[in-house]
Amino acid sequence: MSLGRTILLKMADSPFLNRQATQRAFVKRATRRFMPGEAPEDALRAAQMLKAEGRGTVFTKLGENIAVPADAEAVRDHYLWFFDQLAASGLDGHVSVKPTQLGLDLSYDQCLDHLFVLAARSEAIGRTFWVDMESFAYVDRTLALYKALKERHPQVGLCLQAYLRRTQADLEALMPIRPIIRLVKGAYAEPETVAFPLKADTNRNFFDLSDRMLQAAASGQCTPVFGTHDIALLDRLVARAKAHGAADRQYEIHMLYGIRDADQRRLRSDGHCVKTLISYGSAWYKWYLRRLAERPANVWFVGRSMFT
Ligand SMILES: Cc1cc2nc3c(=O)[nH]c(=O)nc-3n(C[C@H](O)[C@H](O)[C@H](O)COP(=O)(O)OP(=O)(O)OC[C@H]3O[C@@H](n4cnc5c(N)ncnc54)[C@H](O)[C@@H]3O)c2cc1C
């Protein structure tokens, strides 16, 4: 892992820096590169513009590791309200949640209950309900949550991380339940014992895992979603999809709002199913530091927005 990435991911865990950054207008301005605004209405408005280009949307309200049960209930209630907005909007819009934002640190059972409520509402309006993958400490519990959800609600998807050594085995174990998987490289600082330290190994694993999912997709056993901005890797995967006989509609490509936007448009106009993940909310500090860590050159945007 590069030094810049390590430092930025360490900074993400600092409550002091969190307080400082969120009070500075120029940092808030810099976040606009990756999020249209803090209000859910900002996210919905941005999604209408993407809809005009044929792009779908996945929404997430920022926040993680809540500390009291009432906060988890408030997040659940927010999303219930948000599903109503989605149903009325006519958007091809879906929701993705972090288990620790729904109280996984406090109670597995309570978190699962909240997820059941949200997955049921998502299903009622015909959307895919997504579960994010957080740091390594949560992987076993998140997989258990996913299996329980998928049993009742088939249209639930899970994020898996290609940088983890265990993911190949996790993917195989999920295959019997016909998983919907968003594969990403992984955004957290993990030790070498559990994650590949070299980017080349993560990329190789991403390709191998995707290849396996595409093979399964051709027989309807898995729905793969590639959550990456790595265009060279995507080009290779599109070629593999053809080789496996997996049609364009049997996989999707998801990217983050504000990143590689021209490529997102191009992939859409080439006929791919492209969805853009839009984040909103005021708890953007940790999430924003992870975006900076993915490309430390982004730090210059923070500096520049001090003067604009
Ligand atoms: C839809 C979606 C959902 C995600 N959900 C999760 C999740 O649940 N759990 C999790 O751990 N991670 C999640 N991630 C983040 C993911 O793990 C990576 O950290 C992130 O996608 C960067 O990796 P990459 O695949 O784009 O490849 P990289 O090799 O990091 O980047 C490829 C190219 O994309 C561009 N790029 C990538 N990131 C940035 C950036 N921040 N700013 C500017 N350019 C950039 C650069 O041009 C770079 O060369 C998600 C990502 C996406 C797209």
The ligand as an SDF file (V2000), in Angstrom:
LIG
                    3D

 53 58  0  0  0  0  0  0  0  0999 V2000
  -20.2850    1.3720   -7.0270 C   0  0  0  0  0  0  0  0  0  0  0  0
  -19.1920    1.2000   -6.0330 C   0  0  0  0  0  0  0  0  0  0  0  0
  -19.4910    0.7090   -4.7710 C   0  0  0  0  0  0  0  0  0  0  0  0
  -18.4690    0.5250   -3.8360 C   0  0  0  0  0  0  0  0  0  0  0  0
  -18.7580   -0.0660   -2.6290 N   0  0  0  0  0  0  0  0  0  0  0  0
  -17.7460   -0.4020   -1.8020 C   0  0  0  0  0  0  0  0  0  0  0  0
  -17.9760   -1.1700   -0.6170 C   0  0  0  0  0  0  0  0  0  0  0  0
  -19.1190   -1.5110   -0.2860 O   0  0  0  0  0  0  0  0  0  0  0  0
  -16.9000   -1.5280    0.1430 N   0  0  0  0  0  0  0  0  0  0  0  0
  -15.6160   -1.1690   -0.1880 C   0  0  0  0  0  0  0  0  0  0  0  0
  -14.6770   -1.5600    0.4950 O   0  0  0  0  0  0  0  0  0  0  0  0
  -15.3820   -0.4090   -1.2870 N   0  0  0  0  0  0  0  0  0  0  0  0
  -16.3910   -0.0230   -2.0850 C   0  0  0  0  0  0  0  0  0  0  0  0
  -16.1240    0.7060   -3.2220 N   0  0  0  0  0  0  0  0  0  0  0  0
  -14.7920    1.3330   -3.4170 C   0  0  0  0  0  0  0  0  0  0  0  0
  -13.7930    0.3770   -4.0570 C   0  0  0  0  0  0  0  0  0  0  0  0
  -13.4070   -0.6060   -3.1290 O   0  0  0  0  0  0  0  0  0  0  0  0
  -12.5130    1.1220   -4.5300 C   0  0  0  0  0  0  0  0  0  0  0  0
  -11.8830    1.7020   -3.4130 O   0  0  0  0  0  0  0  0  0  0  0  0
  -12.7520    2.2030   -5.5650 C   0  0  0  0  0  0  0  0  0  0  0  0
  -13.7270    1.8100   -6.4860 O   0  0  0  0  0  0  0  0  0  0  0  0
  -11.4440    2.5090   -6.3400 C   0  0  0  0  0  0  0  0  0  0  0  0
  -10.9940    1.3820   -7.0010 O   0  0  0  0  0  0  0  0  0  0  0  0
  -11.1470    1.1180   -8.5890 P   0  0  0  0  0  0  0  0  0  0  0  0
  -11.7330   -0.2190   -8.7630 O   0  0  0  0  0  0  0  0  0  0  0  0
  -11.8580    2.2200   -9.2230 O   0  0  0  0  0  0  0  0  0  0  0  0
   -9.6830    0.9540   -9.1310 O   0  0  0  0  0  0  0  0  0  0  0  0
   -8.3920    1.8480   -9.0350 P   0  0  0  0  0  0  0  0  0  0  0  0
   -7.3070    1.0050   -9.6080 O   0  0  0  0  0  0  0  0  0  0  0  0
   -8.2160    2.3800   -7.6360 O   0  0  0  0  0  0  0  0  0  0  0  0
   -8.7080    3.0520   -9.9900 O   0  0  0  0  0  0  0  0  0  0  0  0
   -8.7790    2.9210  -11.4020 C   0  0  0  0  0  0  0  0  0  0  0  0
   -8.8250    4.3150  -11.9870 C   0  0  0  0  0  0  0  0  0  0  0  0
  -10.0640    4.9460  -11.6290 O   0  0  0  0  0  0  0  0  0  0  0  0
   -9.8470    6.3060  -11.2840 C   0  0  0  0  0  0  0  0  0  0  0  0
  -10.2070    6.4870   -9.8540 N   0  0  0  0  0  0  0  0  0  0  0  0
  -10.4310    5.5360   -8.9190 C   0  0  0  0  0  0  0  0  0  0  0  0
  -10.7580    6.0810   -7.7360 N   0  0  0  0  0  0  0  0  0  0  0  0
  -10.7000    7.4230   -7.9240 C   0  0  0  0  0  0  0  0  0  0  0  0
  -10.9420    8.5340   -7.0730 C   0  0  0  0  0  0  0  0  0  0  0  0
  -11.3070    8.3810   -5.7900 N   0  0  0  0  0  0  0  0  0  0  0  0
  -10.7910    9.7860   -7.6020 N   0  0  0  0  0  0  0  0  0  0  0  0
  -10.4580    9.9720   -8.9180 C   0  0  0  0  0  0  0  0  0  0  0  0
  -10.2280    8.9330   -9.7660 N   0  0  0  0  0  0  0  0  0  0  0  0
  -10.3500    7.6870   -9.2790 C   0  0  0  0  0  0  0  0  0  0  0  0
   -8.4110    6.6200  -11.5510 C   0  0  0  0  0  0  0  0  0  0  0  0
   -8.3170    7.1080  -12.8670 O   0  0  0  0  0  0  0  0  0  0  0  0
   -7.7420    5.2620  -11.4340 C   0  0  0  0  0  0  0  0  0  0  0  0
   -6.5660    5.1820  -12.1920 O   0  0  0  0  0  0  0  0  0  0  0  0
  -17.1270    0.8990   -4.1720 C   0  0  0  0  0  0  0  0  0  0  0  0
  -16.8480    1.3860   -5.4430 C   0  0  0  0  0  0  0  0  0  0  0  0
  -17.8430    1.5360   -6.3750 C   0  0  0  0  0  0  0  0  0  0  0  0
  -17.4880    2.0320   -7.7410 C   0  0  0  0  0  0  0  0  0  0  0  0
  1  2  1  0
  2  3  1  0
  2 52  2  0
  3  4  2  0
  4  5  1  0
  4 50  1  0
  5  6  2  0
  6  7  1  0
  6 13  1  0
  7  8  2  0
  7  9  1  0
  9 10  1  0
 10 11  2  0
 10 12  1  0
 12 13  2  0
 13 14  1  0
 14 15  1  0
 14 50  1  0
 15 16  1  0
 16 17  1  0
 16 18  1  0
 18 19  1  0
 18 20  1  0
 20 21  1  0
 20 22  1  0
 22 23  1  0
 23 24  1  0
 24 25  2  0
 24 26  1  0
 24 27  1  0
 27 28  1  0
 28 29  2  0
 28 30  1  0
 28 31  1  0
 31 32  1  0
 32 33  1  0
 33 34  1  0
 33 48  1  0
 34 35  1  0
 35 36  1  0
 35 46  1  0
 36 37  1  0
 36 45  1  0
 37 38  2  0
 38 39  1  0
 39 40  1  0
 39 45  2  0
 40 41  1  0
 40 42  2  0
 42 43  1  0
 43 44  2  0
 44 45  1  0
 46 47  1  0
 46 48  1  0
 48 49  1  0
 50 51  2  0
 51 52  1  0
 52 53  1  0
M  END
$$$$
